[in-house]
């Protein structure tokens, strides 16, 4: 039911954003019909649209595009995008067409709408920010693209149909992003970088010359106002949304790439698991556990290491939520409560995170490991790779339930004793209120694997 509600939200929000294109196109139609718009104003609006497009590159496409890609891949997709748009623009111009604005509008909207869908699927707050920026850009871009096509000899009726078809790309991309790309942030990042390179090419090759008529300087200031409008929309949405700026997802499961991200920290607190449990059980325990140690090392990020979907399939665990959803239901409450700390989510493809932990052991950082669900049984299996951490804490869950991997955890030959800290009388929820276990969870049974 929640997934259906989120999908409907994606359709509604991306459709509203897409309507900006039609609104801008209709405004251009009215101005042209009544001959109440001067060339300087037209040039100013062209520059305004260019500034908004540039703000999309600087504020959304590049920051989001570099999150899940290395420098090499990010710059590669950026370059490929610019070459692709150059060739496409060349084909259009050779055939006597003028469509730089409609191209920029469509190729800006598609990846951002994909990102909107993926963000809503994972519960992330960035979806609303993306949708708002797209909607604002669409108004000026619809105005400019209508005027550009009209100047190129396209009839009003055909022009409006082109705008309508272009606007459909937003909702369609949003649905695709929601259904298929939530667990693949590296694909979203690649699309963002591809579009950023292409749009930057179009801005300087096609849009900027139109915004700078000979002998006039004021119209070019429209680009500055356009960028300021982008900044203002970002600030407004950020202030009025639940975007968690201290929460980072690292989609790569390569230990070397993960280490590059973690190298800047001197210490870190880790916890790992399948996170198939109800968040009402896990979240209070993790909040209390991280609060217990964070006062000692305030600069340490809190790192949640999650079985990827590939790992879950290898463990023969069925009917599980995708990796981003499982991570978000735990990571977001932590990010809300510890707003002054970095919360980082990592994924691993193996049955255990030991490959990652062994790679991290070669780094000179202080590390603690938090094992929720451990510490209630004296003869419980020992925790593998515990010797790689400076301290290992066992935090019993409210109803003493064991983790899914409890019986699969092999014995370690050398490991230190786990420090069991019973915080069940000090558990708190994400709002900082003392946690009371609901009756329906006191006998909760965890998902079973079939091994």
C-alpha positions as CSV (number, residue, x, y, z in Angstrom):
1,X,0.0,0.0,0.0
2,X,2.8,2.4,0.9
3,X,4.6,1.7,-2.4
4,X,1.4,2.4,-4.3
5,X,0.9,5.7,-2.5
6,X,4.5,6.7,-3.3
7,X,4.1,5.7,-6.9
8,X,1.0,7.9,-7.2
9,X,2.9,10.7,-5.5
10,X,5.6,10.4,-8.1
11,X,3.0,10.6,-10.9
12,X,1.3,13.6,-9.4
13,X,4.5,15.6,-8.6
14,X,6.2,14.9,-12.0
15,X,3.0,15.8,-13.8
16,X,2.7,19.1,-12.0
17,X,6.3,19.8,-12.8
18,X,5.7,18.9,-16.5
19,X,2.8,21.3,-16.7
20,X,5.3,24.1,-16.3
21,X,6.4,23.5,-20.0
22,X,2.8,24.0,-21.2
23,X,2.3,27.0,-19.0
24,X,5.4,28.7,-20.4
25,X,4.5,27.8,-24.0
26,X,1.0,29.2,-23.6
27,X,2.4,32.4,-22.1
28,X,4.7,32.7,-25.2
29,X,1.7,32.1,-27.5
30,X,-0.3,35.0,-25.8
31,X,2.6,37.4,-26.0
32,X,3.4,36.6,-29.6
33,X,-0.3,36.8,-30.6
34,X,-0.7,40.2,-29.0
35,X,2.7,41.5,-30.2
36,X,3.3,42.8,-26.7
37,X,6.9,41.5,-26.2
38,X,10.0,43.3,-27.4
39,X,13.2,41.6,-28.6
40,X,15.1,42.6,-25.5
41,X,12.5,41.0,-23.3
42,X,12.7,37.8,-25.4
43,X,16.4,37.8,-25.0
44,X,16.1,38.4,-21.3
45,X,13.8,35.4,-21.0
46,X,16.2,33.2,-23.1
47,X,19.0,34.2,-20.7
48,X,16.8,33.5,-17.7
49,X,16.2,30.0,-19.0
50,X,19.9,29.5,-19.6
51,X,20.6,30.6,-16.0
52,X,18.1,28.2,-14.7
53,X,19.6,25.4,-16.8
54,X,23.0,26.3,-15.5
55,X,21.7,26.2,-11.9
56,X,20.4,22.7,-12.6
57,X,23.9,21.6,-13.6
58,X,25.6,23.3,-10.6
59,X,23.0,22.5,-7.9
60,X,21.6,19.1,-8.9
61,X,23.1,17.3,-11.9
62,X,26.8,17.6,-10.9
63,X,26.4,17.1,-7.1
64,X,24.1,14.1,-7.5
65,X,26.0,12.8,-10.5
66,X,29.3,12.6,-8.6
67,X,27.9,10.9,-5.5
68,X,28.0,7.4,-6.9
69,X,30.7,7.6,-9.6
70,X,34.5,7.9,-9.5
71,X,36.1,11.0,-11.1
72,X,36.9,9.0,-14.2
73,X,33.4,7.7,-14.8
74,X,31.8,11.0,-13.9
75,X,33.9,13.0,-16.4
76,X,33.5,10.2,-19.0
77,X,29.7,10.4,-19.0
78,X,30.0,14.2,-18.9
79,X,32.1,14.2,-22.0
80,X,29.9,11.6,-23.8
81,X,26.9,13.8,-23.1
82,X,28.4,16.9,-24.6
83,X,29.5,15.0,-27.8
84,X,26.0,13.4,-28.1
85,X,24.3,16.8,-27.9
86,X,26.7,18.3,-30.3
87,X,26.0,15.6,-32.9
88,X,22.3,15.9,-32.3
89,X,22.3,19.6,-32.6
90,X,24.4,19.4,-35.8
91,X,21.8,17.0,-37.4
92,X,18.9,19.3,-36.4
93,X,20.7,22.4,-37.8
94,X,21.6,20.7,-41.1
95,X,18.0,19.8,-41.6
96,X,17.0,23.5,-41.1
97,X,15.6,23.0,-37.6
98,X,16.0,25.0,-34.4
99,X,15.4,23.0,-31.2
100,X,18.1,23.8,-28.7
101,X,15.7,24.9,-26.0
102,X,13.3,21.9,-26.4
103,X,16.3,19.6,-26.4
104,X,17.8,21.2,-23.3
105,X,14.4,21.1,-21.6
106,X,13.7,17.5,-22.4
107,X,17.2,16.2,-21.6
108,X,17.2,18.2,-18.3
109,X,13.8,16.9,-17.3
110,X,14.3,13.2,-18.0
111,X,17.3,12.4,-15.7
112,X,15.9,14.6,-13.0
113,X,12.5,13.0,-13.2
114,X,14.2,9.5,-13.0
115,X,15.9,10.8,-9.9
116,X,12.6,12.0,-8.5
117,X,11.1,8.5,-8.9
118,X,14.2,6.7,-7.5
119,X,14.2,9.1,-4.5
120,X,10.6,8.5,-3.6
121,X,11.1,4.7,-3.9
122,X,13.9,4.8,-1.3
123,X,12.1,7.2,0.9
124,X,14.7,9.9,0.3
125,X,13.8,13.6,0.6
126,X,15.7,14.8,-2.5
127,X,12.8,13.9,-4.7
128,X,10.8,17.0,-3.8
129,X,13.8,19.2,-4.4
130,X,14.4,17.8,-7.8
131,X,10.7,18.0,-8.8
132,X,10.5,21.7,-7.7
133,X,13.6,22.7,-9.6
134,X,12.3,20.9,-12.7
135,X,8.9,22.7,-12.5
136,X,10.5,26.1,-12.2
137,X,12.9,25.5,-15.1
138,X,10.1,24.2,-17.3
139,X,8.2,27.5,-17.3
140,X,10.9,29.5,-18.8
141,X,12.1,26.7,-21.0
142,X,8.6,26.2,-22.3
143,X,8.4,29.9,-23.1
144,X,11.7,29.9,-24.9
145,X,11.3,26.6,-26.8
146,X,7.8,27.7,-28.1
147,X,9.3,31.0,-29.3
148,X,12.3,29.2,-30.9
149,X,10.1,26.7,-32.8
150,X,7.7,29.5,-33.8
151,X,10.6,31.5,-35.2
152,X,11.7,28.4,-37.1
153,X,8.4,28.3,-38.9
154,X,6.5,25.7,-36.8
155,X,2.8,26.3,-36.7
156,X,1.2,27.1,-33.3
157,X,-0.8,23.8,-33.2
158,X,2.2,21.7,-34.1
159,X,4.3,23.7,-31.6
160,X,1.9,23.0,-28.7
161,X,1.8,19.3,-29.6
162,X,5.6,19.3,-29.5
163,X,5.6,20.9,-26.0
164,X,2.9,18.5,-24.8
165,X,4.9,15.4,-26.0
166,X,8.1,16.8,-24.5
167,X,6.3,17.3,-21.1
168,X,5.2,13.7,-21.0
169,X,8.8,12.6,-20.6
170,X,8.8,13.8,-17.0
171,X,6.0,11.6,-15.6
172,X,7.2,8.6,-17.7
173,X,10.8,9.0,-16.4
174,X,9.5,9.4,-12.9
175,X,7.6,6.1,-13.0
176,X,10.6,4.3,-14.6
177,X,12.9,5.7,-11.9
178,X,10.5,4.6,-9.1
179,X,10.0,1.0,-10.5
180,X,13.5,0.1,-11.8
181,X,16.3,2.5,-10.6
182,X,15.8,2.8,-6.9
183,X,18.6,0.3,-6.2
184,X,20.9,1.6,-8.9
185,X,22.1,5.0,-7.9
186,X,25.2,4.7,-10.2
187,X,22.8,4.6,-13.2
188,X,21.1,7.8,-12.1
189,X,24.5,9.4,-11.5
190,X,25.6,8.5,-15.0
191,X,22.4,10.0,-16.5
192,X,22.9,13.1,-14.5
193,X,26.5,13.6,-15.7
194,X,25.5,12.7,-19.3
195,X,22.8,15.4,-19.3
196,X,25.0,17.9,-17.5
197,X,27.6,17.7,-20.3
198,X,25.0,18.0,-23.0
199,X,23.1,20.9,-21.4
200,X,26.4,22.8,-20.8
201,X,27.2,22.4,-24.5
202,X,23.7,23.7,-25.6
203,X,23.9,26.6,-23.2
204,X,27.1,28.0,-24.8
205,X,26.5,27.0,-28.3
206,X,22.8,27.8,-28.8
207,X,21.3,29.7,-25.9
208,X,24.0,32.1,-24.9
209,X,24.4,33.7,-28.3
210,X,20.6,34.4,-28.4
211,X,20.8,36.1,-25.0
212,X,23.5,38.6,-26.0
213,X,22.2,40.8,-28.8
214,X,24.7,43.2,-30.3
215,X,24.7,46.6,-28.6
216,X,22.7,45.4,-25.6
217,X,23.9,44.3,-22.2
218,X,20.9,44.2,-19.9
219,X,19.2,41.1,-21.4
220,X,22.2,39.0,-20.5
221,X,21.6,39.7,-16.8
222,X,18.6,37.3,-17.2
223,X,21.1,34.5,-16.8
224,X,22.2,35.8,-13.4
225,X,18.6,36.1,-12.3
226,X,17.9,32.6,-13.6
227,X,20.7,31.2,-11.5
228,X,19.6,33.2,-8.4
229,X,16.1,31.8,-8.9
230,X,17.6,28.3,-8.9
231,X,19.4,29.1,-5.7
232,X,16.3,30.5,-4.1
233,X,14.2,27.4,-5.1
234,X,16.8,25.1,-3.7
235,X,16.9,27.1,-0.4
236,X,13.2,27.2,-0.1
237,X,12.7,23.5,-0.8
238,X,15.6,22.5,1.5
239,X,14.1,24.6,4.3
240,X,10.6,23.2,3.8
241,X,11.4,19.6,3.2
242,X,12.8,16.6,5.1
243,X,15.9,16.4,3.0
244,X,18.7,14.8,5.1
245,X,21.9,16.4,4.1
246,X,24.0,14.4,6.6
247,X,22.9,11.0,5.0
248,X,25.1,9.5,2.3
249,X,24.5,6.3,0.3
250,X,27.5,4.6,-1.4
251,X,26.2,2.3,-4.0
252,X,29.5,0.7,-5.0
253,X,30.3,-2.5,-3.3
254,X,34.0,-2.3,-4.2
255,X,36.1,-2.2,-1.0
256,X,38.7,0.1,-2.6
257,X,36.1,2.7,-3.7
258,X,34.4,2.5,-0.2
259,X,37.8,3.1,1.5
260,X,38.4,6.2,-0.7
261,X,35.2,7.7,0.9
262,X,36.1,6.6,4.4
263,X,39.8,7.6,4.4
264,X,39.0,11.2,5.4
265,X,37.7,10.0,8.8
266,X,39.9,9.2,11.8
267,X,37.3,6.9,13.4
268,X,33.9,5.3,12.6
269,X,31.1,3.4,14.3
270,X,29.9,0.4,12.3
271,X,26.8,-1.8,12.4
272,X,25.7,-4.4,9.9
273,X,22.8,-6.7,9.1
274,X,20.1,-7.6,6.7
275,X,17.7,-5.0,8.2
276,X,14.7,-7.2,7.4
277,X,13.3,-6.5,10.9
278,X,10.6,-4.0,11.7
279,X,12.2,-0.6,12.3
280,X,10.3,-0.3,15.6
281,X,12.7,-3.0,16.9
282,X,16.0,-2.0,15.4
283,X,15.9,1.8,15.4
284,X,15.6,2.4,19.2
285,X,18.4,-0.1,19.8
286,X,20.7,1.6,17.3
287,X,19.8,5.1,18.5
288,X,20.6,4.1,22.1
289,X,23.8,2.3,21.1
290,X,25.2,5.1,18.9
291,X,24.3,7.6,21.6
292,X,26.1,5.5,24.1
293,X,29.4,5.8,22.2
294,X,29.1,9.0,20.2
295,X,29.6,11.1,23.3
296,X,33.1,9.7,23.5
297,X,34.1,10.3,19.9
298,X,32.0,13.1,18.5
299,X,33.6,13.3,15.1
300,X,33.0,9.7,14.2
301,X,30.5,9.0,11.4
302,X,27.8,6.3,12.0
303,X,28.1,3.7,9.3
304,X,25.3,1.2,8.4
305,X,26.5,-1.8,6.4
306,X,23.7,-3.6,4.6
307,X,23.4,-6.8,2.8
308,X,22.8,-5.9,-0.9
309,X,20.0,-7.6,-2.8
310,X,22.6,-9.9,-4.4
311,X,23.8,-10.9,-0.9
312,X,20.2,-11.6,0.2
313,X,19.7,-13.9,-2.8
314,X,22.9,-15.7,-2.0
315,X,21.6,-16.3,1.5
316,X,18.4,-17.7,0.1
317,X,16.3,-15.1,1.9
318,X,13.1,-14.5,0.0
319,X,10.4,-11.8,-0.1
320,X,12.7,-9.0,1.1
321,X,12.5,-5.3,0.4
322,X,15.2,-3.9,-1.9
323,X,18.4,-2.8,-0.4
324,X,17.7,1.0,-0.5
325,X,14.4,0.6,1.3
326,X,15.9,-1.7,4.0
327,X,18.7,0.8,4.6
328,X,16.5,3.9,4.5
329,X,14.1,2.7,7.2
330,X,17.1,2.6,9.6
331,X,19.4,5.3,8.2
332,X,16.8,8.1,8.0
333,X,15.8,8.0,11.7
334,X,19.5,7.9,12.7
335,X,20.1,10.9,10.4
336,X,17.2,12.8,11.9
337,X,18.3,12.2,15.5
338,X,22.0,12.7,15.0
339,X,21.7,15.7,12.7
340,X,25.2,16.9,13.6
341,X,26.8,13.6,12.4
342,X,27.5,12.0,9.1
343,X,25.4,8.9,8.5
344,X,26.9,6.6,5.7
345,X,25.2,3.6,4.2
346,X,27.3,0.9,2.6
347,X,26.3,-2.3,0.8
348,X,28.1,-5.6,0.4
349,X,27.5,-8.5,-2.0
350,X,29.0,-11.3,0.0
351,X,27.2,-13.3,2.7
352,X,29.0,-11.3,5.4
353,X,30.8,-7.9,5.4
354,X,34.1,-9.5,6.3
355,X,35.8,-8.8,3.0
356,X,35.1,-5.1,3.5
357,X,36.1,-5.2,7.2
358,X,39.4,-6.9,6.4
359,X,40.1,-4.2,3.8
360,X,39.2,-1.5,6.3
361,X,41.5,-3.1,8.9
362,X,44.5,-1.9,6.9
363,X,43.4,1.7,7.3
364,X,44.6,3.6,10.4
365,X,41.2,4.6,11.8
366,X,39.6,3.7,15.1
367,X,36.6,1.5,14.7
368,X,33.8,0.2,16.8
369,X,31.3,-2.5,15.8
370,X,27.7,-2.5,17.0
371,X,25.9,-5.8,16.9
372,X,22.2,-5.5,17.7
373,X,20.5,-8.6,18.9
374,X,23.6,-10.1,20.4
375,X,24.4,-10.4,24.1
376,X,21.4,-12.2,25.4
377,X,22.8,-15.7,25.3
378,X,26.1,-16.8,27.0
379,X,26.7,-19.5,24.4
380,X,25.8,-17.6,21.3
381,X,28.0,-17.9,18.2
382,X,31.0,-15.5,18.3
383,X,31.1,-12.7,15.9
384,X,33.5,-13.2,13.0
385,X,36.0,-10.4,12.2
386,X,35.5,-8.9,15.6
387,X,39.2,-8.9,16.1
388,X,39.4,-6.2,13.3
389,X,37.7,-3.6,15.5
390,X,39.0,-1.8,18.6
391,X,35.7,-2.4,20.5
392,X,32.7,-4.6,19.8
393,X,29.5,-3.9,21.5
394,X,26.5,-6.3,21.8
395,X,23.2,-4.5,22.2
396,X,20.2,-6.8,23.0
397,X,17.0,-6.0,21.2
398,X,13.9,-5.0,23.2
399,X,12.4,-8.5,23.0
400,X,15.7,-10.5,23.0
401,X,15.1,-11.6,19.4
402,X,18.2,-13.0,17.5
403,X,19.3,-11.5,14.2
404,X,18.6,-13.4,11.0
405,X,22.3,-14.3,10.6
406,X,22.7,-15.4,14.2
407,X,23.0,-19.1,13.4
408,X,25.1,-18.5,10.3
409,X,27.8,-16.5,12.1
410,X,30.9,-18.7,12.1
411,X,33.4,-18.9,15.0
412,X,36.4,-16.6,14.8
413,X,39.7,-18.1,15.8
414,X,41.0,-15.0,17.4
415,X,38.7,-12.3,18.8
416,X,38.2,-10.1,21.7
417,X,35.4,-10.4,24.2
418,X,32.2,-8.6,23.2
419,X,31.2,-5.9,25.6
420,X,27.5,-6.4,26.2
421,X,25.8,-3.2,27.0
422,X,22.2,-3.6,28.1
423,X,20.4,-0.4,27.1
424,X,16.9,-1.9,27.0
425,X,15.8,0.4,29.8
426,X,17.3,3.4,28.0
427,X,15.9,2.9,24.5
428,X,14.7,5.9,22.7
429,X,12.7,6.5,19.5
430,X,13.8,8.8,16.7
431,X,12.2,11.8,18.5
432,X,14.3,11.2,21.6
433,X,11.3,9.9,23.6
434,X,11.7,6.8,25.8
435,X,10.8,3.8,23.7
436,X,8.1,1.4,24.8
437,X,7.9,-1.8,22.8
438,X,4.4,-2.3,21.3
439,X,2.5,-5.4,22.3
440,X,2.3,-6.7,18.8
441,X,6.2,-6.8,18.6
442,X,6.9,-8.4,21.9
443,X,6.7,-11.8,20.2
444,X,7.7,-10.7,16.8
445,X,9.4,-13.4,14.6
446,X,12.1,-12.3,12.2
447,X,12.0,-13.3,8.6
448,X,13.4,-16.8,8.1
449,X,15.9,-17.9,5.5
450,X,15.6,-21.3,3.8
451,X,19.1,-22.5,4.3
